[in-house]
Amino acid sequence: MLSSIFMTSFLFGASFAAQSSPTVVCVAGQCLEGYTNTTIGATLSASGAATSILLLPGQYSSTTDPALLHGLLTSSSASVSSSPGFNANATLPLNLALEPGVAFYPQSKYSGQASFSQLPSSPSNTSTQVSPGSLAVSSSVWAAISSGSSGDRVIFWDSVPDVSQLPSGASALSQLLDIQSSTCSPPCAGAGVCSSSGTCVCPTGFNGTSCETCSPGFFGPSCQACPAGCGSCDDGMTGTGRCLEPVIQNLPSTCNCLNGACGSSGQCTCIPGWTTADNGTACAKCADGFFLNSDGSCEVCSLGCTQCADGSGDCISCKSGFTQNANDRTQCIAQQATTSTGTVCPDGSFSDGSSCQPCSPLCQTCTGSSSSDCIICGSGKYSLNGTCVGTDDNGVCDGSSLVADNNKHECNSCPSKCTKCQFTTFNVASTIDQVQCSDCVAGFFLSGGKCIDSCPKGTFLDPKDNVTCSACDSSCGTCAGSSTFCLTCANSQLASSGKCVASCPSGTFSSSGQCITCHPDCETCSGSSFNQCSSCSSDRPVLTNGRCLPTCSKTQYFDKTSSTCQSCDSSCSSCSGSGPSNCLACSSSSQVLKGGTCVSASCSNSSAVVPGLGICLSDLVVVPTAASGTAAPLPTITGIDTPTSSTTTTTTRRPLEWWEILLMALGCAFIFVVILVCWRRRARKRRAAATANFAAAKRLNHPGWRLRLARFGERLFGHKKGQRWMLPDDHGDIRLGKLRAAEEARFDRGTEKMRVAEDERHERDMAKLRASELRHDREMDKLLDAYEYTRASSSRAPSPLPSLHSYDGDRHSHKASSRGSDRGRTTNDKLAQESLYSQVTGQPRRAPEPRQPVHDVPEMPSRFSGSTTYSSWLRPEQSAPSPPTHLAPTPAQEYARSVSRLADLAQDQPQQRGAYWLQPTNTGGSRNPFLR
């Protein structure tokens, strides 16, 4: 008992010596007043507050208890002062958390001036000396710290309130080796850094989602840039960085040139024998006097030929005084020089007309005395632009880059892509195929006296001039940079770092005759990829699925014996070894770490373990008791342990300022306006509801989508007062249509009955009329039969035309009744009558009797549409058409009737020969209308 009292007094005295004034330390839901050296978190203060508060990491809102903490959090003058690693403000909700990184405190319980190491943005191979008494680790971050004299790596995932309570092998922390975020999946390669956003940040030269490869133009484990002036090098993670192709300046393609050199001003200078092509490409076709041979070179034409064909070299046109050789079309032969007497001049002379004169000493044959008149130059001389020139020891014509051609006695051009050429040994026996290139067009390389586009196998581009392809050493199959730096080896050896070896060294693997360096993450490997590791180095010891990782998961530790990850004890959230005594943090929120073992927390003052810190709140704050007797009682602070809901505060009244009164008046006015607007809206809604009820009662409402859409448009765009769009009264139209349909049906039934009765009565009357007409016709036929001459009903046989007797019998019956005295009709449906000639003379016609069809009178189209079907009951049903009225007879009809009367009178007189002929009566002028 005495020892405990003495220890409490000692601890209190030590705390009091370090902290002379009491402090209120709070977490969400609890505050303690006492003495503390803890500096983690932030200090919350407000003007007029009784005290400031040290806020430990956590989340705070406007409803956080106790009342003292709630008052400061919600105060308008609240301010927050953060410790290193924290960046917070007084805005609610307040999430007070450590930024990505690690905070080191020189003393236990997060005491003393902290130093913060944030999550790096780029890889760093440097380590930082540390000697913490406690450390805080942010969430989703792990830190690798060396421990002990052996420098073993200890991975921390959680905060440690007291380093001395760690397991024995992990308590002597000395160097911070690495800080990484655990949010990246898959984990970054060794060169990358996992950011807090979960992406790998790659340094310059690295590429890939995990920073596992080099960017183009970079080589080696550290992805260095290729040498300056190198167009391409042996790049990649396994590359050597040797330059394979130099950067070529003034390529012909940059100035639209093919066989020439680009100048600084962009002008192309062509190789002799070349000129601009028809498509505008410079130095793309052979100039006049040259032709394109099978090698792609422009070769000079034969002497005397000014233009020759590509490929064959056949002369197209010869110089004046030359004719084409019939046996060799590539040659032009000079005409023989003869005198006026017909003497042929020998070689070396020419004719001046009367005699042969000697040529210039420079000429072998000539056409005049001048050296420019040479046809074939003399020994050691060659024709160039009409003159004879000499050569140097290499066979290059004087004043040009052309070479001597002993066969053509001319200066000929260099081979294809050569800007300069020469003979190795030149004499009169040298031939043009012995010419060797000494310089090439930019972009081509010199190999074996020819210009080619790349150096052949077994040679390398000499860095001295970047033009010549030199031979590799005999031990190399291929080389680069120098003859002895082998890329591949002869005699079945392996190339390793430029040398030929019998077997690949450690850290490399064999592939295609080379020893390829493993990925930097691997110690040994089976391939060049970062996921083909066979074993791992100490800084990335965990081998998982072919990858070397720096650490196991949070609930695992790395077992050096088996080189595998093993699970921690269930009491540990993270650990450094097996069993419950190697915990680095506890998995239970009610336990704390003591000597590497998780034990139950014995928190006092009704406190609990602070989340994320692994220590009781009462262990961070020393609250003096009466038993200690060494400190004055703590000052009383209202609300330190009182919930927010039961807080009562006493405030003194003070007079209001003028601007406060103005704000209150404006607020009241605003509230009144809001109430008035709400009242009007309520009145409108009630009026609208009443209107809707009325419409529903009268069935005037239209719940369809069109009305809802219209109302939405009116609310969105507005409408004039008193004008609202209404749907047409479809229901009214439907009801009216139903009533109309019923009325029409009833009327149609009555009308139909009347029509049937009327039709029956009409049929009876018509039957009687037809019977009467039939009797009349019979009587008339009997009367006509009494005449002396023939009254045939037809003047000839029936017409072969189609009969129309069935056409409108009723109409014909009416017509027959109207012409009952006509003799020509014997039946009601007869359509053809006797001609006027037959009626007058009684003689049959000599011509065919015409018959004309009778057509219906077309019905007038209705002016009513199909939609007015129900309107027929508005007007009475039309009765059947009445018989046609009798028209006044025409003059021809009157004449025919008068003749008929005369014939009837003649029946009483004795018959005479020719009695049937007309007899003149001297009654005046003829009444025949056709004789007028």
C-alpha positions, 0 to 999 in steps of 0.5 A, a space after each residue: 500500500 505504501 509503495 503504491 502511494 509512493 509510486 502515485 506520488 512520484 508519477 504525479 510529481 513528475 507530471 506536475 514538474 513537466 506540466 504545471 497547469 491542468 489541462 482538459 483532454 477530450 475524446 468524443 464522449 468524455 473529457 478528463 481534467 488533469 496534468 498531461 504531457 501528451 501533445 498528439 492531436 489538436 488544441 481547441 479554444 474559443 474566446 470567452 471559454 473557461 479553458 482550452 481543450 486538447 482533442 485526441 484523434 477522432 471524429 467530432 460533430 455538433 452532437 458530441 458530448 460532454 457539454 464543455 466539448 460541445 460548447 467549444 465545438 459549436 462556438 462561432 469563435 472556435 479555433 484549432 491548433 494542430 500538432 505536427 502531422 495533423 491538419 484540422 480546422 474548426 468546421 464541423 463535422 471535425 475528423 481529426 486524423 493523422 495525415 498519411 505518414 508516421 509521427 515520432 514522439 520522443 517520450 512515451 504516451 505521445 509526449 514531447 515535440 513530435 517529428 512527422 515523416 509523411 508518405 513520400 511521393 517518390 522512391 527514396 533509398 535513404 534511411 532516417 535516424 529515429 529514437 522514439 518513445 512512442 509513435 503514431 501511424 496513420 491508417 492504411 500506412 505501414 512503416 518499416 523500422 530497423 531494430 536492434 544491432 542486427 538491423 531486423 526490419 519491423 513492420 508497424 501498422 498501428 500506433 505504439 504508445 510506449 516503445 518499451 512495451 514492444 517485444 524484446 526484439 522490436 523495442 530498440 528502434 533506430 532507423 526508418 527504412 520505408 513508408 508505404 501505403 497499403 491501398 495499392 492492389 497489386 502492390 507497387 514494384 520496388 521503384 514505385 511508391 503507393 500513394 494514398 489514392 491507391 495508385 503507384 507513383 513512378 519516378 522518371 524513366 519507369 513505366 507500367 501500372 506498378 512501375 515495373 518496366 523502363 520507359 522507351 529510351 531508358 535502361 538498367 535496373 534504375 532506368 537510366 536515360 540512353 547516352 546523349 546523341 543516341 537514337 536508339 540504345 539497348 534499353 529496358 530493365 535488362 538493357 546495357 545502354 549501348 548505343 545501337 544507332 546514333 542521332 543522324 543530323 540533316 537526313 535527306 527526308 527532312 528537305 524532300 531529298 533522296 540522293 543528296 545532302 540537306 544544308 542548314 538552309 533546307 536546300 538539297 545538294 544532289 550527288 553528281 548525276 542526279 536531278 529533281 524528279 518530275 514529282 518535285 522530289 529533289 535528287 530522285 532521277 538521273 540528270 541528262 547524260 546519265 541513265 539509271 542502271 540495275 544497281 540503282 546508280 546513275 551511270 554516265 552515257 557513252 561518248 557522243 550520246 546526250 540522252 540514253 534510256 534507263 536500265 539498258 543505256 541505249 542512246 536516245 539522241 547523239 551529238 552533232 556529228 555522231 551516229 548510233 552504232 547499229 550493232 551496239 545501240 549504247 554507242 554513238 560513232 563519230 563520222 570519219 574526218 575526210 578531206 575535200 579529195 576524199 582522204 580519210 584522216 587517221 586517229 589523232 588528226 582532223 580535217 580542215 577541209 583540204 588536209 588532215 591536221 593533228 589534234 591537240 596533245 590532250 586528244 586521242 581523236 578530235 574534231 578540231 584543234 582545240 582541247 575542247 574538240 576532243 572526241 576521246 581524250 588522250 592517255 591519262 585524260 578523261 572527258 568531263 563536261 566537254 573537256 579532258 581532265 586528269 585524275 589523282 592517285 585514287 582515280 578521282 577526276 580533277 575538280 569533281 567527285 566523279 571517278 575515271 572510267 577507262 572503258 568509256 574514257 569519261 568521268 563516271 558517277 559514284 555508286 548509289 548513296 555514295 557522296 564520295 568514292 575512289 579506287 583503292 589502286 588506280 591505273 589504266 587497267 582499273 575498271 569502274 566496278 572496283 570503285 569503293 565508297 568513302 562517304 555516304 548519304 546521311 542515314 546510310 552506313 559504309 560497309 565493304 566499300 558500299 553504302 547500306 541502310 544498316 550494319 550487317 551482322 558481325 559488325 558494329 557502327 564505329 562511334 568515331 565517325 558514326 558512318 563506318 561499320 567495323 568488324 566485331 572481335 572474333 569472340 563475338 557473334 554481334 557487338 555494339 559500341 566496340 569490337 570487344 563488347 559482345 552482345 552474343 558470343 561465338 563458340 556456344 558461350 554466353 554474353 554477360 555484360 559485354 563479355 563471353 562466359 561459360 555460365 550466367 552469374 547470379 542475378 541473371 538468367 540465360 536467354 538466346 545466348 545472353 545472360 539477362 539481368 533479373 528484375 531489380 525486385 528479384 535476387 534470382 529469377 527465371 525470367 526478366 519480368 518482375 513476377 518471375 522471381 525465384 528468390 528475394 532480397 532482404 529489403 523485399 523478402 516476401 515471395 508471393 506468386 513470383 513477386 518479391 514484396 516488402 511485407 506480409 499482410 497486417 495480420 501476418 509476419 515474415 518467418 525467416 526460417 521458412 521464408 514465408 508469411 505466417 499468421 499472427 496470434 488472434 490477440 494481435 492485430 499486428 505482430 513481429 513473430 509467433 505466439 501471443 508475446 510478439 504483438 505490436 498492437 492488440 486486436 481487442 479495443 479493451 486490451 493494451 500492450 504490455 511487454 509484447 502481450 495484450 492484457 486487459 486495460 485497467 482504465 480509471 475515471 470511467 475512461 476507456 482505451 482511446 481508439 487508434 492510440 492503444 492506451 487508456 484516456 486515464 493513462 494520458 491524464 494524471 488526475 490528482 487525488 486527496 491521497 497524494 496531497 501534493 497538488 492543489 485541487 483542480 479548478 471547477 469547470 462546468 460541463 466537463 462531465 455533463 451531457 449536452 441535453 442537461 446543460 443549463 447555462 446562465 447568461 447576463 442580459 446586455 442591450 442590443 446593438 443597432 445592427 442587431 435590432 435591424 437584423 431582427 426587424 429584417 428577420 421579422 419582416 422576412 418571416 411575415 412575408 414568408 407567412 403571407 406567401 404560405 397563406 396565399 399558397 394554402 388559399 390557392 391550394 384550397 381553392 384548387 382542391 375545391 375546384 377539383 372536387 367540383 370537377 370530379 362531381 361534375 365529371 369534368 376532371 381529366 386525369 390523363 397524362 396530357 393534362 398533367 403535362 400541361 399543368 407541369 408546363 404551367 408551373 414551370 413556365 408560368 401562364 397568364 392569370 385566368 388562362 389555363 389550358 383545358 382539355 376538350 370535353 371528350 366525355 361530353 362529346 361521348 355522351 352527345 354521341 351516344 344520345 345522337 346514335 340512339 336518336 338516329 337508331 330510333 328515327 331510322 327504325 321509324 323511317 324504315 317502316 314508313 319507307 317499306 310501306 310507301 314502297 309497297 304502295 308504290 309497287 302496287 300502283 306501278 303494277 296497275 299502271 304497267 297492266 293498263 299500259 300493256 292493254 293500251 299497247 295491245 289495243 294499239 297493235 290491233 288498231 295498227 294491224 288494220 292498216 294496209 301497209 306493213 307496220 313492222 316493229 323493226 325494219 331489220 333483224 335485231 341488232 347484234 349489239 348487247 341488249 339493254 332491255 333490263 336497264 331501269 324498267 321503271 324509268 322506261 315504263 314512265 316514258 312509255 306511258 308518256 308516249 302512249 300514242 307512239 306506234 313504234 313501242 310494243 313493249 315497255 323495255 324496247 330501246 330501239 324505235 323505227 327510223 323517221 324514214 320508215 315511219 313516214 314512208 313505210 319502207 324498210 331502211 336500207 342502212 343498218 338501224 342505229 341503236 344507242 345505249 341509254 345511260 344512267 343520269 350520274 348522281 350528284 356527289 354529296 357535299 357531306 363528309 363521312 363524319 356526318 352520318 348521323 345528320 341524315 335524320 335532320 332532313 326527311 327521306 327523299 321519295 322515289 323520283 316522279 315520272 318525267 314530264 312530257 316535253 313539247 314535240 319537236 318539228 320532226 315528231 309533229 311531221 311524223 304524227 301528221 303523216 300517221 293521221 293521213 295514213 289513217 284517213 286513207 284506210 276508208 278510200 279504195 286501195 289503189 296501186 301505189 296507195 301507200 305512196 304519199 299524195 300531194 295535198 298542196 297544203 303549203 310549204 313542207 313542214 319537214 324540218 330537214 328540208 328547211 
